[in-house]
């Protein structure tokens, strides 16, 4: 029902349906990105700094470690999604792309 509402309301104006979908996707990516960043910050501040044998950790070292943690979090999330995809037998990526296609073209 909701995709039909978007198509019926925004379909009269060229490009607004795509703008609506791109705004939803960008909000989702932003939320996911901030979650990954906060996980990296928590690991750095609460675990790494407490277990570190060095006295004070330099800003450059913290920056490199945070970037590494963010990349590892992204890799872990993609690995987890691919593992769930493999175990469940459902292709999540294909279903998401097909859902966007159906919203855009009303199929």
The 8 nearest C-alpha neighbors of each residue, nearest first, counted from 0:
[[1, 3, 2, 4, 5, 6, 7, 102],
 [0, 2, 4, 3, 5, 6, 102, 7],
 [3, 1, 5, 4, 102, 0, 6, 105],
 [4, 2, 6, 0, 5, 1, 7, 105],
 [3, 5, 1, 7, 2, 6, 8, 0],
 [6, 4, 2, 8, 3, 7, 9, 1],
 [5, 7, 10, 3, 9, 4, 8, 2],
 [8, 6, 4, 10, 5, 9, 3, 11],
 [7, 9, 5, 6, 10, 4, 11, 3],
 [8, 10, 6, 11, 16, 5, 15, 12],
 [11, 9, 6, 12, 7, 8, 16, 13],
 [10, 12, 9, 13, 8, 7, 6, 15],
 [11, 13, 10, 9, 15, 14, 16, 8],
 [14, 12, 15, 11, 10, 16, 9, 17],
 [13, 15, 17, 16, 18, 12, 10, 9],
 [16, 14, 18, 17, 9, 13, 12, 19],
 [17, 15, 19, 18, 9, 14, 10, 20],
 [18, 16, 20, 19, 15, 14, 21, 103],
 [17, 19, 15, 21, 16, 20, 22, 14],
 [18, 20, 16, 22, 17, 21, 15, 23],
 [21, 19, 23, 17, 22, 18, 24, 16],
 [20, 22, 24, 18, 23, 19, 17, 25],
 [23, 21, 25, 19, 20, 24, 26, 18],
 [24, 22, 20, 26, 21, 25, 27, 19],
 [23, 25, 21, 27, 22, 26, 28, 20],
 [24, 26, 28, 22, 27, 23, 21, 29],
 [27, 25, 29, 23, 24, 28, 22, 30],
 [26, 28, 24, 30, 25, 29, 31, 23],
 [27, 29, 25, 31, 30, 26, 32, 24],
 [30, 28, 32, 26, 27, 31, 25, 33],
 [31, 29, 27, 33, 32, 28, 26, 34],
 [30, 32, 28, 34, 29, 33, 27, 35],
 [33, 31, 29, 35, 34, 30, 28, 36],
 [32, 34, 36, 30, 35, 31, 37, 29],
 [35, 33, 31, 37, 32, 36, 38, 30],
 [34, 36, 38, 32, 33, 37, 69, 72],
 [35, 37, 33, 39, 34, 38, 32, 69],
 [36, 38, 40, 34, 39, 35, 33, 41],
 [39, 37, 35, 41, 40, 36, 34, 42],
 [38, 40, 36, 42, 68, 37, 41, 69],
 [41, 39, 37, 43, 38, 42, 44, 36],
 [40, 42, 38, 44, 43, 39, 45, 37],
 [41, 43, 46, 39, 40, 45, 44, 38],
 [42, 44, 47, 40, 41, 46, 45, 39],
 [45, 43, 41, 48, 42, 46, 40, 47],
 [46, 44, 42, 41, 43, 47, 48, 49],
 [45, 47, 42, 49, 48, 43, 44, 50],
 [46, 48, 43, 50, 49, 51, 44, 42],
 [47, 49, 51, 44, 50, 46, 43, 45],
 [50, 48, 46, 47, 51, 45, 44, 52],
 [51, 49, 47, 48, 46, 52, 45, 53],
 [50, 52, 48, 53, 49, 47, 54, 46],
 [51, 53, 50, 54, 49, 48, 55, 47],
 [54, 52, 51, 55, 56, 48, 50, 49],
 [53, 55, 52, 56, 51, 48, 57, 49],
 [54, 56, 53, 57, 48, 51, 52, 58],
 [55, 57, 60, 54, 58, 61, 53, 48],
 [58, 56, 60, 59, 61, 55, 62, 54],
 [57, 59, 61, 60, 62, 56, 63, 55],
 [58, 60, 62, 61, 57, 63, 56, 64],
 [59, 61, 57, 63, 58, 62, 64, 56],
 [62, 60, 58, 64, 59, 63, 65, 57],
 [63, 61, 59, 65, 60, 64, 58, 66],
 [62, 64, 66, 60, 65, 61, 67, 59],
 [63, 65, 67, 61, 62, 66, 60, 68],
 [66, 64, 68, 62, 67, 63, 39, 61],
 [65, 67, 69, 63, 68, 64, 62, 70],
 [66, 68, 64, 70, 65, 69, 71, 63],
 [67, 69, 71, 65, 39, 66, 70, 72],
 [70, 68, 72, 66, 71, 67, 39, 35],
 [69, 71, 73, 67, 72, 68, 74, 66],
 [70, 72, 68, 74, 69, 73, 75, 67],
 [73, 71, 75, 69, 70, 74, 68, 76],
 [74, 72, 70, 76, 75, 71, 77, 69],
 [75, 73, 71, 77, 72, 76, 78, 70],
 [74, 76, 78, 72, 73, 77, 79, 71],
 [77, 75, 79, 73, 78, 74, 72, 80],
 [78, 76, 80, 74, 79, 75, 81, 73],
 [79, 77, 75, 81, 76, 80, 74, 82],
 [78, 80, 82, 76, 77, 81, 75, 83],
 [81, 79, 77, 83, 82, 78, 84, 76],
 [80, 82, 84, 78, 83, 79, 85, 77],
 [81, 83, 85, 79, 84, 80, 78, 86],
 [84, 82, 80, 86, 85, 81, 87, 79],
 [83, 85, 81, 82, 87, 89, 86, 90],
 [84, 86, 82, 83, 88, 87, 81, 89],
 [87, 85, 83, 84, 88, 82, 89, 81],
 [88, 86, 89, 84, 85, 83, 90, 82],
 [87, 89, 85, 86, 84, 90, 83, 91],
 [90, 88, 87, 84, 91, 85, 86, 94],
 [89, 91, 93, 92, 84, 94, 88, 85],
 [92, 90, 94, 93, 89, 95, 84, 80],
 [91, 93, 95, 94, 90, 96, 97, 84],
 [92, 94, 96, 95, 90, 91, 97, 98],
 [95, 93, 97, 91, 92, 96, 98, 90],
 [96, 94, 98, 92, 97, 93, 91, 99],
 [97, 95, 99, 93, 98, 94, 100, 92],
 [96, 98, 100, 94, 95, 99, 93, 101],
 [99, 97, 95, 101, 100, 96, 94, 102],
 [98, 100, 102, 96, 101, 97, 103, 95],
 [99, 101, 97, 103, 98, 102, 104, 96],
 [102, 100, 106, 98, 105, 104, 99, 103],
 [103, 101, 99, 105, 100, 2, 104, 98],
 [104, 102, 100, 101, 105, 99, 16, 17],
 [103, 105, 101, 106, 102, 100, 6, 99],
 [106, 104, 101, 102, 103, 6, 3, 100],
 [105, 101, 104, 102, 100, 103, 98, 97]]
